[in-house]
Amino acid sequence: MTISEPMTMFTDYLVTLLAASLGIHLIIEGRARSCRAEALWGWAFMATALGALAGGTSHGFVQQLGDEGWQVLWKVTVYAIGAASFLLLAGALVASFSGPWRRLLLLVAFFKLLGYLWWMASHDDFRFVINDYGSTMVLVLLLQIWQWWARRDPSAPWVVGGILVSFGASLIQQSGFALHQHFNHNDIFHVIQLLALWLLYRGGRLLDDGG
């Protein structure tokens, strides 16, 4: 069996394993302490794991999947990343607001997700995924900076660090920079994302529901 991009598939699967294991821990811990923000963060990690699994498979088995199979897996990838983006933002909103403001902002975030899903139904370019995820990360970054300024929220340094690392990874991915023909921009992106996930996980464990 020929694997089209073995290193990209391997690094994507590493992201899958780390994101799923950290996500399960966040969900269990969030439920144990009745923290919806942490549980939402955990589900974001699970969506990330699904996206990485589908992405790695689509990169590795292009020939075996055929055009139709590849298209299905790629749509799973971009939709899962969109769901992860929404869930991270929802968790940050739940941690930052309460009452009517929380409900209103969660509704806005949900419509943002619907707009993304509608757009990606007819587009495949990964830059649209980066744009959606990046805009969400900017919002989460601003919320966490505000949380640190307003009440020295202990989650903020970890989350801010994770987002900045993720931004760096995305810049490399978009630049096309490669260390080797068998370790390209996608592979570097995935490896750096492992660190970003760990930092976001540490921050997620310290989230508390607002209000």
N, C-alpha and C positions, 0 to 999 in steps of 0.2 A: 504494500500500500504506500503510495507516494503522498508525503505531507508537503503542502505547498510552501508554507512559512513556519517551519518548526519552532523557531525561537519565539516568534510572535504568539503562536499558539501556547507554548509553554509558559511564557510570562503572563499571558491572559489567564491561564489556568491557575497560576500562583495568586493572582488577584482574586480569582473566584474563591479559592480555599481560604485566604485570609479574610476577605470580606464576609463570607458566610459564617466563619467561626466567630468573628467579632460581632457580627449582627445577631447571632443567636444569643450570645452573652448579654448584649444590650437589651434585647427583647425580654429575656428572662429577668434580668435585674430591674428593668423598668417596670415590669408588671409586679414584681415583688415589693417595690416601694411606691407603687401607684403613681408612677411618673410617666405621663403620656409623652412628654418631650423626648425622654430617653428611648421609649418604645418605638416612637416614630423614627428616631435616628437609627435604631436597630433594623427596622424594615427598609430604610434607605440603603443600609449595607446589604441586605438580602437582595434588593433590586439590582444593586451594583454587581453582586455575585452572579446573578442571572445574566446581566448584560455582558459581563466578562466571559462567562461560559459560552454564550452564543457567539460572541465576537471571536473568541479563540477558535471555536469550531469552524466558523465561516472562513477564517484565515488559513486554517490547517487543511481543510478538506474541500477546497474549491472544486477540484476535478470530480470528486466523488458526488458532491452535492448537485452539480449542474446549476444552470442559471436559476431555475425556479426554487430549488432548495436553498441556494445561497441567498436569494432575495428574501425568503421567509426568515432565515436566521438573522440576516442583517436588520430586518424590521424589528425582530425581537430585541436585538441589541440596542437600537436607537430608542425604542419605546421603554425598555428597562432603564436606560440611563435617564430618560425624561422622568420616569416615575421616581427614581432615586433623587433626582434634583428636587422634585416637588416635595418628597417626604423629608429631605433635609431642611428645606425652607419651612415646612409645616412644623417640624420639631423646634426650629429656632423661634418661630412665631408663638408657639405654645409656651415656650420658655420666657418670652419677653412681654407678652400681653395677656390680659384676661378680659372677660366680659364681652361687650359688643364689639370692641376694637379687634379682639382676637377673631371673632366670628367673621367680621367683615374682611379682614386681611387674609384669612384662610380661604374665603370665597374667591378673592382676587387671585390668590395663588393657584386655586383649582382651575379658574378660567385660563390662567397662563398655561397650565398643563394641557388643557383641552386645545388651546391654540397651537401649541407645539405638536401635539399628536396629529392634528389636522394637517399641519404643514408637512410633517415628515411622512405622511401617507403618500405624498407624491414627490418626495425628494430623498436622495440617498447620501448627499455630501456630508461627510463627518464634521465639516466646519459649522454646520447648523447645530449639531449636537454640542459642539464646543461653545458656541454662542449662547445657547440656552443654559447650559450648565454654568458657564462663566458668569452670566448675568445673575443667576441664582446665588452663586458663591459670593458675588459682590454684595448682594442684599444680606446674606448671612454674616458676612464679614462686618458690615456696618452695624447690624444688630448686636453682634458680640462685642464690638468696640464700645457701643453705647452701654451694653450691660456692664462692661468693665469700668467705664467712666461713672455710671450711675450707682453701682453697688458692689464693685470689685468682684464680680462673678468669677469664681475659680475656673469655670469652663473656658472662659474667653481666651487666655493665652494659648491653650492647646488648640482650640478651634481656629484662631487666627493663624497660628503656625501651620496647621494642616492645610488651610486654604491657600496660604502663600506658597507652600511647597507644591500644591496641586496646580497653581497658576504657572509656576516654573516648568512643571512637567508638560503642561499644555503648550507653552511657548516652544519647547523643544519639539514636541510632536508636530506642530504646525510649521516649524522651520524646515523639517525634512533632514535634520542633522543625523548622521549615523556614525557610530564608532567603527563599524565593520560591516561588510556586506551581509553578514549573518547576525548583526545586532544593530538594527536600524532605528529610526526615530520612534516607531511604535513600541519597540522593545524597551528603549530607554524610558519612554513615557510610562509604561507599565511598572517598571522597577521603581521609579520615583514615586509612583502612585501608592506603592506598598507603604512607604514612609508616611505619605499624606493620610492614608487610611488609619494608620496606627495613631497619629496625632489627633485625628477627628474622633476616633474611638475613645481616646483618653478624655477629650473634651465632652463627648456624649455622656460618659459615665458621671459627669459632674453637673449635668443639666438638671434644673428644677422647673416645675411648672410655674408660670408667672401668676401673680396675684396671691 
